[in-house]
């Protein structure tokens, strides 16, 4: 059977299978050593995501998952997949800006230092905590040190380059006679690195002086029974810091005062008694009014995890809905220095099903069009066709046409990530095309070469199958077969060679488009 298969393969290539040259070079049988099956690349949105991080210097984004994998994305089409040696949840990630490192905090009691400067990113060091579970990692731009908080309340200082404990420790008993809970924040003062704001889940915050090893200020707000502190962050000018709580409140403190908070407000002022936790809070320092970003806090988020991001600026409050549960988010600072006024540009949200990039400079905070194969199977693929070595003129026409097709609901600004480097400084023009049909009746075109796969066109077909005179909501047609384009086909005629077949079940499988 193997010989017959090989004969047919060689005949298809134009070789004479009975020649002596063939008989000498082709083995009669195959063994295990003739095969090497392994994963070469991952396309699509990662499974079970849980954390996200952004490097404002290199301009790359990392997405961590519950299975120990990491997806790095940069300039359009550039993706890289990393895998921890163990299947463990990547709870938090931290880029060491301008040094080419990525630190990951995992659920297996370990911290990992990834070296991204190499051609093949690898784990340079790891640090294990045997009896304690790290609950936080924190560092500032330009610092050689990293703070590591643990579940028993201690804060350790780690030297980033050697990835070793320094010996300096902030013990939990300096903040409370009883264990104050998990360390949820250890943030340097934006204007004075000798002072660190340490916060615990029991709602205790202290301002620690690193030089004198003493507590300078103690801040404590009681949000009510069974409610905990969820997030703490500085405003870049150092004049205030904010705390969010599991009862849906945000408390602003003046660090010079420790008697009472400067301001307390509930996000959902219509109902201040319901249990509506705020999961994460970020403050952005600008030349004008500060920006507030947070997830959760509203009544509709009570029964499920939050699906809404809230953006507050001055007297303006805008809710940004997301299609699925928000797991993490971060804004893109215009400068890596926290004490420099920032220019609002992009807000990144990680949800269960996708990455969302919001343009903060556009009216309505429009989404950026993502240039990666993140949503390859959304909606599910029903057929696929590959065509290699397409005419360069046709490919150039697609590039030109695609640059002019920007839907009104998407931002027309350039893609905000510019990090990463190709194998060659400028990749060759991609001439390989993949056409996919989907259950909602759409046809999608992808350019793919080497390990790159980029979406370029989405063709909605439901309108072409509308039989009534007035058709406001046509049923979607499932794509079952597709044919690739012959040479010389113009872009305006792109629909002609595609065969569309209605689904035999006749059932509605998605939204018409």
GURONU-182369 format. One record per atom (N, C-alpha, C): x negated, y negated, z. Coordinates in steps of 0.2 Angstrom, whole numbers, plus 5000, padded with zeros to 4 digits. Layout:
# GURONU-182369
XYZ ...
END
This chain:
# GURONU-182369
499650065000 500050005000 499649945000 499049945004 498649885004 498349874998 498149934994 497749924988 498249894982 498849924983 499349894978 499549824979 499549804985 499649734987 499149684984 498549714985 497949674983 497849674975 498049724972 498049724965 498549674962 499149674965 499649624963 499449554964 499049544969 498849474971 498349454966 497849494964 497349484960 497549474953 498049514951 498349504944 498649434943 499049414949 499349344949 498849294948 498249304950 497649254949 497249264943 497449314939 497149324932 496549364933 496449414938 495849454938 496049524936 495549564933 495749634932 495549674938 496049704941 495949744947 495549804946 495549834940 495149894939 494449884937 494149824937 493549814935 493049834940 492449854938 491949874943 491749824949 491749764946 491649704951 492149704957 492849724955 493349724960 493249774964 493049834962 493049894966 492449894971 491949854969 491349844974 491549794979 491949744978 491949694983 492549694987 493149734985 493749734989 493749794993 493749794999 493749855004 494449895003 494349955004 494950005003 495449995009 495249975015 495749965020 495549905024 495949875028 495849815033 495849845040 495349805044 495349825051 495449765055 495449765062 495649715066 495149655065 494549665063 493949615063 494149575056 494549595052 494749555046 495249505047 495549505053 496049455055 495849415061 496049345060 495849305066 496449255066 496949275070 497549235071 497549185077 497649125076 497549075081 497949015079 498148975084 498448915083 497948865081 498148825075 497748775072 497948705074 498648695075 498848625076 499548635078 499748585082 500448575085 500848515081 501348525078 501848475076 502448475080 502748415080 503348405084 503248375091 503848355094 503848335101 503648395106 503248375111 503048435115 503548455119 503548525121 504048555125 503948535132 504548515136 504548505143 504048445145 504148385142 503748335144 503848305151 503348275154 503548255161 503148185163 502648165159 502248105161 501948075155 501848005155 501547975150 501047925152 500547905148 500047855150 499847815144 499547755145 499347715139 498647685140 498247685135 497547655136 497647585132 497647525135 497647465132 497047445128 496447475129 495847465126 495847505119 495847575120 495847615114 496447615110 497047595113 497647595110 497947665108 497947705113 498147775112 498647795118 499147845117 499547865121 499547935123 499547955129 499548025131 500248045134 500448105132 501048135135 500848205138 501048215144 500848275148 501548315149 501448375149 502048425150 501948465156 502548505157 502548545163 502148615162 501948625156 501548685154 500848675154 500548615155 499848605155 499548575149 499948565144 499748535138 499748455138 499348425133 499348355133 499348335125 499748295123 499848265117 499548195116 499048185112 498748115111 498948095105 499148035104 499347995098 499047935098 498847915092 498547845090 498847815084 498347795079 498647765073 499047815069 499447785065 499947825061 499647895058 500047945060 499848015058 499348045062 498948015067 498448045071 498648065077 498648135078 498848165084 498348215086 498348235093 497848285095 498148315101 498048385101 498348425106 497848455111 497948445118 497448475123 497848525127 497448565130 497748615134 497348625141 497648625147 497248645153 497148715153 496648735157 496448805157 497048845161 497448815165 497948845168 498648815166 499148855166 499848835165 500148795171 500048725171 500248685177 500548625175 500948595179 501248535177 500848475178 500748435172 500348375172 500748315175 500748305181 501148265185 501048185184 500348175183 500148105181 499548105177 499448055173 498848045169 498647975170 497947965170 497647895170 497047885166 497147845161 496547825157 496047785160 495447805160 494847765162 494647725157 494947655156 494847615151 494147595149 493947595143 493347585140 492747635142 492947695144 492447745146 492547805142 493147815139 493347875135 493547935140 493847915145 494047975150 494747975151 495048025152 495748035154 495748085161 496048055166 496148095172 496848125173 496948185174 497548215175 497648245182 498248225185 498448255191 498948315190 498748375192 499148435191 499448465197 499948505196 500248535202 499948585205 499348605202 498948665205 498448635210 498548585213 498048555218 497448525215 497348515208 496748495205 496848435201 496248395201 496248345196 495748365191 495848335185 495448355179 495148295176 494548295174 494248235170 494148255163 494548235158 494448245151 493948195148 493448225144 493048175140 493248175133 493548115131 493848105125 493348075120 492748065122 492248035117 491948095113 491948155114 491748205110 492148225104 491848255099 492248275093 492848325095 492648365100 493148415103 493248395110 493748355112 493848335119 493848395124 493548385129 493448445134 493548415141 493548465146 493648445153 492848445155 492648385157 492048375160 491948395167 492448385171 492448405178 493148415181 493148445186 493848455190 493648455197 494148435201 494148425208 494748455211 494648505216 495148545219 495248525226 495848515228 496048505235 496448565238 496048605242 496348665244 496948665249 496948625254 497548615258 497948555258 497848515253 498248455252 498448455244 498948425243 499248415236 499148345234 498748325229 498748255227 499448235225 499548175227 500248145225 500148075221 499548055221 499447995217 498647985215 498547955209 497947935207 497947865204 497447825206 497547755204 496847725203 496747675198 496147645197 496247585193 495847535193 495847475190 495347465184 495447425180 495047415174 494347395176 493847425174 493147405176 492847435182 493247475186 493047505192 492747565191 492247585195 491947655195 492247705200 492747675203 493047715209 493847725207 494047785210 494747805209 495047825216 495647795218 496047815224 496447875223 496447925227 496847985227 497147995233 497847985233 498247995238 498548065239 498648095245 498848165245 499548165249 499848225250 500448235253 500448225260 499948235264 499948225271 499748155273 499648105268 499548035270 498948005269 498348045268 497748025267 497547995260 497147945260 496947915253 496147925253 495947965248 495247975247 494947935241 494347915241 494047875235 493547925232 493647925225 493247975221 492847935216 492247945215 491747915210 491947945203 492147905198 492447935192 491947975188 491347945187 490847975183 490648045185 490448045192 490248115194 490848155196 491448125197 492048155199 491948195206 491648155211 491448185218 491848135223 492048165228 492248125234 491748085237 491848015238 491347975240 491247975248 491648005252 491648005259 492047955262 492247905258 492647855261 493447875261 493747875267 494447895268 494847845272 495447835269 495947795273 496447855276 496347865283 496747915286 497447895287 497947935287 498647925288 498847895295 498447905300 498647885307 498447805308 498147775303 498047705303 498747665302 499147695299 499847665297 500347685301 500347745305 500947765309 500647815314 501047825319 500847875324 501047945322 501647945318 501848005315 501648005307 501648065304 501448065297 501948025293 501647975289 502147935285 502347965279 502148025277 502448055271 501948045265 502148065259 501748065254 501447995252 500847985250 500547925247 500847915240 501247865239 501547845233 501247785229 500747755233 500447695229 499747685233 499247665229 498647645232 498347595227 498647525227 498447485222 498047425224 497447415221 497047355223 497347295222 497247245226 497447175225 497147145218 497647115214 497347095208 496847045208 496747005213 496246955214 495746965219 495847025223 495347035228 495247115229 494747145225 494747215225 494547245232 494347205237 494247235243 494847245247 495447235245 496047245248 496447295244 496747345247 497147395244 497847395247 498347395243 499047405246 499147485246 499247515252 499447585252 500147585254 500547635251 501247635252 501347715253 501847725258 502047795259 502847805258 503047865257 503747885255 504147865261 503947855267 504347845273 504447765273 504347725268 504447655268 503947615271 503347645273 502847605277 502347585271 502147515271 501647485267 501147455271 500447465270 499947425273 499547395268 499247335270 498647305266 498047325270 497647365266 497047395269 496447355267 495947335272 495347295270 494747355269 494547365263 494047415262 493347395266 493147335266 492547315269 492547325277 493047305280 493147305287 493447375290 493747415285 494147475287 494647465292 495047405291 495547385296 496247375292 496747375295 497447355292 497547285293 497547245288 497747175288 498447155289 498847185286 499547175286 499947245286 500547235289 500947295289 501647275287 501947305282 502547295279 503047355279 503647345283 504047395283 504747375283 505147405278 505847385277 506247455278 506747455281 507247505283 507847505278 507747545272 508347545268 508947585270 508947615275 509447655278 509247725279 509747765282 509547835283 509547875277 509047925277 508847965272 508647935265 508547875265 508247835259 507547825260 507147835254 506447835254 506247775249 505547765250 505247715245 505047755239 505147735233 505047775227 504447745223 504347675223 503847645219 503647585222 502947565221 502647495223 502247475218 502247405216 501747385211 501647305213 501047285211 500847215212 501147175206 501247105207 501347065202 500647035200 500447025194 499747015192 499446955195 499746905197 499446845201 499346855208 499546915211 499446935218 499846895223 500346855220 500746825225 501346865228 501546915224 502046955227 501947035225 502247075228 502247145226 502947175227 503147215223 503847245223 503947315225 504447335229 504547395231 505247425229 505347485226 505947505224 506147565229 506847575230 507047625235 507547675232 507647725235 508147775233 508847755234 508947695237 509647675238 509847625232 509447615227 509547565222 509347495223 508947485228 508747415230 508047405228 507847335227 507247315225 507047265230 506447265233 506247225239 505647185236 505547125236 505047085235 504647055241 504047065242 503647045247 503146995245 503046945250 502446895249 501946925254 501346945251 500846985255 500546945261 500646875261 500446835266 500946835272 501446865271 501946875277 502146945278 502146965284 502347035286 502947035291 503246985292 503846985296 504447015293 504646985287 505247005283 505147005276 505547035272 505447035265 505646965262 505346945256 505446875253 506146885250 506346935247 506946945243 507147015243 507847035244 508147095243 508747095239 508747135233 509347135229 509447205227 510047215226 510347285223 510447275215 510247325212 510247325204 511047325203 511347365206 512147375204 512447335210 512547275209 512947235214 513647245215 513947285210 514647305211 514747355216 514247395217 514347455222 513647465226 513547435232 512947445235 512947495240 513447545240 513447595245 513347665242 513447665235 513247735232 512547745231 512347815231 511647835231 511447835224 511047775222 510847765215 510047745215 509647795216 508947785216 508647755210 508147705212 507747685206 507047725206 506947755201 506447805200 505747775199 505747715195 505047685194 505147615193 504647575195 504747495194 504047475192 504047425187 503447395185 503547315184 503047275186 503147205186 502547185181 502747135177 502347105172 502247035173 501547015174 501446945175 501346905169 501646845168 501646805162 501546735164 501446695159 501346625160 502046595163 502546625162 503246595164 503546645169 504146665169 504446705174 504246775173 504146815178 503946885178 504446925175 504246985172 504647035169 504747095174 505347115175 505447175179 505647235174 505347295175 505547355171 505747405176 506247435176 506447495180 506947545177 506947605180 507447655177 507847675184 508447685182 508947705188 509247645191 509647665196 509947605200 510647595199 510947625194 511647605192 512047665193 512747655194 513247705196 513247755191 513247745185 513247795180 512647845180 512147825183 511547875184 511647915190 512147915194 512147945200 512148015200 512648045195 512648115195 512048155191 511748115187 511248135182 510648095183 510048115180 509448075180 509648015175 509247955176 509447895172 509347905165 509747875161 509747865154 509647795151 509547745156 509547675155 508947645158 508547605154 508047565156 508347495157 508147455162 508347395164 507747345163 507847285159 507347235158 507647175161 507247145166 507447075169 506947025168 507146975165 506646915164 507046855165 506846815170 507246755172 507946765174 508346735171 509146745172 509446805168 508946825163 509246875159 509146945161 509646985161 509647065162 509847105156 509447145154 509747185148 509647255149 510147295148 510147365149 509947405142 509447445142 509247475136 509347555136 509947575133 510147645134 509647695130 509547755132 509147805129 509547865128 509447895122 509847955121 509848015125 509348015129 509248075134 508848055140 508848095145 508548075152 507848045151 507747995155 507147955155 506647985160 506148015158 505648045163 505047995165 504847955161 504347905163 504347845158 504047795160 503947735155 503347695157 503147655153 502647605154 502647545149 502447485151 502447435146 501747425143 501647395137 500947395134 500647325136 500147315141 499847255143 499447225137 499447165136 499047135131 498347125133 498247135139 497547135142 497447185147 496847225147 496747275153 496647245159 496547175160 496447145166 497147125169 497347155175 497947145178 498147075180 497647035182 497746965184 497746915179 497746935172 497746895167 498546895164 498846835163 499546835161 499546875154 500046915155 500246965149 500746935144 500646955138 501146935133 501547005131 502246995133 502647055132 502647075124 502547145123 502547165116 502947235115 502747285119 503047355118 503247385125 503747415125 503947455131 504047525128 503647575131 503647645129 504047685135 504547725132 504947765136 504847835134 504747885139 504747955138 505347985140 505748015136 506348055137 506248125136 506748165138 506748235137 506648265130 506848215125 506848245118 506448195114 506148145116 505848095111 505448045115 504948015111 504647955113 504947895110 505147845114 505447785111 504947725112 504847685107 504447625107 504847565106 504947515111 505447465110 505047395109 505247365104 504847295102 505147245107 504847215112 505047165116 505047095113 504747095107 504847025104 505347015099 505747075098 506347065094 506947055097 507447035094 508147025097 508447095098 508647105104 508947175105 508447225107 507847215107 507247255108 507347325104 507247315097 507347365092 506747415093 506947475091 506447535091 505947525085 505347545086 504847555081 504947625078 504847625071 504947685067 504247735069 504347785072 503747825074 503447865068 502847855067 502547885061 502247955062 502547995066 502248065068 502848115067 502648175066 503148225066 503448245072 503748195076 503948205083 504648245082 505048225078 505748255077 505848295071 505448345070 505448385064 506048425064 506348445070 506848495071 507548455074 507548395073 508148355075 508348315069 508948335067 509348395068 508948455065 509248515067 508848585065 508748585058 508148615056 507948625049 508348685046 508648685041 508948745037 508648765031 508248725028 507748745023 507148705022 506648735019 506048695018 505748715012 505348665008 505048675002 504348635002 503848675000 503148635000 502948634993 502648574991 502348564985 501648524986 501148554983 500548534984 500248494977 499748454978 499448414973 499948374969 500448344972 500848294968 500548244965 500748214959 500448164955 500348104960 499648074959 499548024963 499947964962 500147954956 500647894954 501247904958 501547964958 502147974962 502047964969 501547984972 501347974979 501347894981 500947864976 500847794977 501547754977 501947774973 502647744972 503047764978 502947814981 503347834988 503047784993 502447774994 502147734999 502447664998 502447634992 502647574990 503447564992 503847614990 504547614991 504647614999 504247655002 504347665009 504247605013 503747565011 503547505015 504147455014 504547455009 505147415009 505747435012 505747495014 506347525017 506347525025 506547465028 506547465035 507247455037 507647505040 508247495042 508347435047 508947405047 509047355052 509047365059 509147435061 509047445068 508347465070 507847455066 507147475067 506747405067 506247405071 505847345070 505347345064 505247295061 504847295055 504147275056 503947265062 503247255064 502847315063 502147305062 501647355061 501647405068 501447465067 501447515072 500947485077 501147485084 500747455089 500147495091 500047555089 499547595091 498947605086 498347585087 497847585082 497247625084 497347665089 496747705092 496647765088 496047795090 495847855087 495447845080 495147905078 494747895072 494747955068 494847945061 494948005057 494248035056 494248095053 493548135051 493148085047 493548055042 493248005037 493547945039 493147885038 493447825040 494147805037 494147825030 494747815027 495047885024 495547905026 495747975023 495947965016 495848025012 496148025005 496848015005 497047994999 497847984998 498148054998 498648065002 498948125003 499348144997 499248204994 499648224989 500048284990 500148304996 500548364998 501148345001 501748374999 502348355001 502748415003 503148395009 503648445012 504248415012 504748455009 505448435009 505848475014 506248445018 506648485023 507348465023 507848515023 508548505023 508748515030 509248485032 509448485039 510248495040 510448515046 511148535047 511648475046 511348415047 511848355046 511848335039 511548365034 511648355027 511048305025 510548295029 510048245027 509448285024 509148255020 508548275017 507948235019 507448265021 506848225024 506248245020 505848195018 505148205015 504648185019 504148235019 503548225024 502948235019 502448195021 501748195018 501348235023 500948285020 500548325025 499948345021 499348335025 498748355022 498248375028 497848425027 497448445033 497848455039 497848425045 498248435050 498748375051 498848335046 499248275047 499948285044 500448265047 501148275045 501548215046 501648175041 502048105042 502648105039 503248085042 503848075039 503848015035 504148015029 504247955025 504947935022 505347985021 506047965019 506548015022 507047985023 507648025026 508248005021 508548055017 509048035013 509648065016 510148025017 510848045019 511248065013 511548125014 511948145008 512648155009 512948135015 513648145016 514048105012 513848045010 514247995006 514348024999 513948074996 513948094990 514448154989 514748174995 515248234995 515848204998 516048144998 516648115000 517148124995 517748154996 518148164990 518748114991 518848084996 519448034997 519247964994 519747924993 519547854990 519247814996 519447825002 519247785007 518947835012 518247845013 517947895017 517547855022 517747855028 517447815033 516947865038 517147925038 516847975042 516748045038 516348045033 516248105030 515948165034 516248225032 515948285036 515248295033 514748315037 514048325035 514048385031 513548395026 513448455022 512848485024 512848545026 512148575027 511748595021 511148575021 510648585016 510448655016 510548695011 510348765011 509748775006 509648745001 509148754996 508848684994 508248674992 507948614989 507448634984 507348594979 506848604974 506448544974 505748554974 505348494974 505348464967 504948404967 505048364961 504548384956 504748384949 504248394944 503848334943 503248344939 502848284938 503148234934 503048174936 503348114932 503948094934 504248124939 504948094941 504948034945 505347984943 505347914946 505647924953 505447874957 505747874964 506547864964 506747814959 507547804959 507847874958 507547924954 507947984952 507748044957 507548024963 507348074968 507848124970 508448104970 509048144972 509248204967 509048184960 509248224955 509048304956 508348314957 508148384957 508348424963 508648394968 508848424975 509548454974 509548524975 510248554975 510548554982 511148534983 511448524989 512048574989 512048614994 512548664994 512948665001 513648655001 514048645007 513948715011 513948705018 513848755022 514448805021 514348875021 514948915020 515348915026 515148905032 515548905038 516048845038 515848795034 516348735034 516348695040 515948715045 515948685052 515548615052 515748575056 515348515057 514848525061 514248505059 513548525062 513248465065 513448405064 513048345066 513448285064 513148235065 513348165063 513248155055 513748135052 513648115045 513248055044 512848045039 512447985038 512447965031 
END
